[in-house]
Amino acid sequence: MTTVSVGALESHNPEGPGGDHDAPLEKIAGRSPMQLAMARFRKDRLSMGAFVIVAIYLLAAVSAPFLVKLGVLDPLSLHQNLLDTNAGGIPIGRLSGMSWQHPLGVEPGLGRDVLSRLWLGCTLSLAIALSATIITVTIGTTLGIISGFAGGVVDGIVGRLIDLVLSFPLTLMLLALSGVAVAFMTDTLHVPGGDTANGLYVILVLALFGWPPIARLMRGQVLSIREREFVDAAVLMGASKTRIYFKEILPNLWAPLLVYFTLTMPAYISAEAALAYLTVGIKPPTPTLGNVLTDSINYSTADPLFFFAPAAAIAIIVVAFNLLGDGLRDALDPKGAR
């Protein structure tokens, strides 16, 4: 019978007891849930690609006003010499008159640079969508936390308020109230007219009619969180409701909030484009992705590239944000994908 000493076994395992098998366990044990979620997110190539596109879009939107001031972008100057007046103002040359000076060509009829207008339009569309999303998430989260934690009469009132808001025909309300609301803001609230008043109207309407879904989502999350021990401890210690709402409960809602935020942004970008088609929102010559696309509809046959460029920009941005939101949801809640 062969006898193997303990020293011989340890000589084959220089790492000591546990050997290499302990190293992965130590690495996993030392990583926070956020680090694990980010590791899962980085492994998803589709989500990482969407993240890169969103980052490029945000960088372009932030840099556009500075590039306009530096003269790199020129979204308002007319280039009538590049248009064929005998053909109804269609750009001279192939592909909307593309050149080094105008990489996406010029607009039919007026001759403004398409790339400059799309680039600056990203800024204004992002400003509208981001502002409306922040207000939507703030209202919905606050009411959802209050409704879910308080229960009883308060929960019933918030629930009926949600039903009331959802019952309004949003599109008809937008069209019917646009003129009255803009006039009220400019005359009574002394909001600067033109683009500022029109943009503010779109932001407020999107936010005031868009918060019910997130309020319902947050209410469902709070119904389970309020039964946790740390909430009971805060109540027993005499913490105020404000502290319980925003110090104890809100930090545990960041994951669904982040996902909902990234999914609401593209919805509002698309909504801005739809409202521009209905003549609600910022009017030309100030460019947004929506009104540039609206202007291109009349030339969809005569100048397909002018129609395709803003449509493709909106589609790429919306799809990228949606894929980013899906990737974040799978990374933050891996069990939900099973």
N, C-alpha and C positions, 0 to 999 in steps of 0.2 A: 504494500500500500504506500503510495507516494504522498509525502507530506509537504505542503507548501506553506512557507512562513509568511507572516504578515508583512515583514519587511520586503519580501520578494514581490508581494502584491503591490505595495506602495511604490516599489521601484518602477513598476509599469504604469503608475499613475502619478506623474510628477506634480499634478495640480493639487494633490492631497485628497482627502475624502470628498467624494462627489465629483471630482474631476471636472471635465468639460461640461457635464450635465448641469452643473450649478450655474455656469456663466449665463446662459440664456435666461434662466429663472431670475437671476439677480438683475439682469437688464430689464426684464418685464416688470419686476416688482418695483424698480426704481423710477418707472415712467408714470407720469400723471395721466388721468383720463384724457386731458386735452392733447397731450403728446401722442397718445395712442390714436386718437381721432385724426390728428394731422398726418400720422403715418399711414393710416388707411386712406386718407384723402389723396396723398401723394402717389399712392400705388394705382389710383384710378386715372389712366391716361386721358380719358375723355373729359373728366372733370378738370384736370390740370390744363388741358387745352382750352376749355371754356374760361378758366381763371386767367389765362394769358390774354385771351381776347377781351375780357372785361377790363383787365388792367390797361391794355392799350387804349380801349375806349375812354376810360377815366382819364388817362394821361392826355389824350387828344382833347377831351372836353375842357380840362383845366388849362391847357396851354393855348387854346384857340384865342381867347381875348388878348393875351400878350402878343401872339403872332400877328393879330390884326393891328395892334398899336405899333408894332415894329415894321409893318408894311409887308410882311411875308405873305399874309392872307389878305385878299381884297374882295370881299363878298358883295360890294355895292356898286363898283365901277362898271359902266356900260362899255361894251366893245362892239359897237355897231358895224365896224369895218370887217368883223369876222362873220357877219350874217349875210345871207343871200336874200336880198329884198324881193327878188323876182320869184322866189320859192316860198314866200310867206314868212321870211325871217328865220329859216332853217340855217344852222351853222354851215359854213363853207367847209368842204372836205369830208372825209370819211370819219365815222365814229364821233359825231358831234363836234368836229373840228379839234380833235385831241392834238396837243403839241406839248413841248417842254414847258411852255409858259402856262398852259391849261391842260394838266394831265387827264382830266375827265371831260374836257371840252367846255363849251359855254352854253348858256341857256338859249333856247330858241326865243325869238321875239325881242329880247333885251340884251343878250350877250354878256350876262354876268358869269363869273367863273364858278363852275359847278362844284369843284373840290372845295373852294373857300366857303361856299354857302353850306355845304354838307358838314364841313369841319366845325364852323361856328354854330351850325344847327345842333350839333351834338351837345354843345355847352348848354344851350337854352333848354333842350329837351331833357337833359340830365338834371338841370336846376329845377324844372317843373316836377319831374318824376321823383327826385330825391326829396324835395320839400313836401310833396303830397304823401310820400311813403312815411316820412318821419312823423307827420301829424297823424296819419292813419294809425300807425303802430302805437303812438303815444295814447291816443284816445281809446283805441280798442284794448290795449293792455291794462290801462287804468280801470276802465269799466269792467273788464273781465276779472281782474283781481278783486275788486270790490264786490262784484256780484257773486263770485265763487266763494269768497270767505264769509261774507255777511249772511248769505242765504235769506230765506224767509221773504219778507215784503220787499226788501231791497233787490233780491234776485228776481222777483216777479216783475218789478218796475223796469229793471234793465232788460229783461227778456221781452217785455211788451214794447219797449223802445226800439229794440233790435228789429222786431217784427214790423213796427211802423216804418222805420227807415227802409227796410227791404221792400216794402209795398209800393214805394214811390217809383213811377216810371222815369228812370234816370235820364234817358236821352231827351224825352219831351220836356222834363224839368230844365235841362241845360239850355235847350233852344228857347223855351218860353221866358226864362229868367235872365238870360245873358244881358240883354240891353238894360233891364231895370237894375240888375245887380251892379253892373259896371257904372251906371249913372249914379247909383247910391254911394258907391265907394269913392268916386271922384268928387261928387258934390258935398256929401255929408261927412265922409271920413277923410277927405282931402288927400286921397291917394293919387299920385301922379297918373294922368290919363295915358291912353295909348297902350303900349306893350306892357307896362307895369300893371295897370288895372286889368287888362285881359288875361295876363299870366296869373295874377293873383286869383282871379275868378276861377280859372281852371284848377288851380291848386286846391282852393277851398272846396269846390264841388267834388273833386275826386276824393278828398280826405273825408268830408262830412258824410258822403254816401258809401265810403269804402271800409269803414271801421267794423261793421257788424261781424264779418267772418272771423277776424282775429279776436274779437271780444268773446265769441263762442268758443274758440280754440283755447284761449287763456282761461276761461271759466272752467272748462273740463280739466285742464292741468291743475288749477288751484284746488279743485274738489278733492284731488288725491294728496296734494302737498299739505293742505291744512290739517290732515290727520297725522302728520309726522311729529316726532318727539320734540324737535327743536321749535316747532310752532307752539306746541303745548307749553314748553318751558318758557317761551317769551310771554305767553298769555299769563302764566302763573306768576311771573316776575313783574307783572303790571306794565308791560310795554304798551305804548300807545298804538292805535290802529295804523297810524302813518308809518311807524317803525316796522310793524309787522308786515304791512303791505310792501314797502319798498326796501327794507333791510333784510327781512327774513325770507319772503316769498319771491320777490322779483329776481334776485340772483339765481334762483333755481329754474328760471324760465328762459335763460339766455339762449339755450340751444334751439327751441322752437321759434323764438323771436328772430334769431339770425336766419334761419331757413325761410321763415315767412317774409322777412325783409327782402331777401334776394329773389323771392318769387313775386313779390308785389311790384318791385321796380320795373321789370319788363312789361307787366300788365299796364302800368301807367304810361310807359313809353308808347305802347300801342294805342292806349286811350287818347294820348295827346295827338297822335297822327289821325285817329278817327274823328276827333273833335275839330281838328284843322280842316278836314274835308267838309264838315258841317258848318264851316265858317265861325266856329267858336274857338277863341284862343288868340295867340299872337298872330298879327296880320303881316303880310309882306309889306315892305321889303326886308324887315327883320326876319332872318331865316330860322326855322326850326326844321327838324326832320319831317314833321307832319306837313307843314305848308310847302316845303320844297317838293314833297311827293305829290301834294295836291296840285301844284302848278304843272307838274310833269304829266298829269293824266291826259291833258288835251293834246299832248304830243307823243302819246304812246305808240302811234303807228308811224308818224313822220320821223320821229327821233327816238328809237327804242332805247338807246343807251341812257338818255336823259331820264327816262322813266325807270330803267332798271337800276341805276346807281342808288337813288334814295331808297327804293324798295328793298334792294339787297342789304343796304346798311341797316335798316330797321330790322329786317329778318335775322341777320347775323347777330345783332345785339340782343334781340329778344331770346333767340335760341341759346346764346351763350349764357345769359343770366339764368334761364330755366335749367340748363344743364349744371350750372354752378350750384344752384339751389338743391337740385336732386343729389349732387355729389356730397354736399354738406350734410344733407339729411341722412344719407347712408353712412357717412363717416361718424356722425354724432350719435346715431341710433342704429348700430349694426344689426340688432335683433329685429328691427322693423322691416328689413329687406328679406327676411327668411319666410 
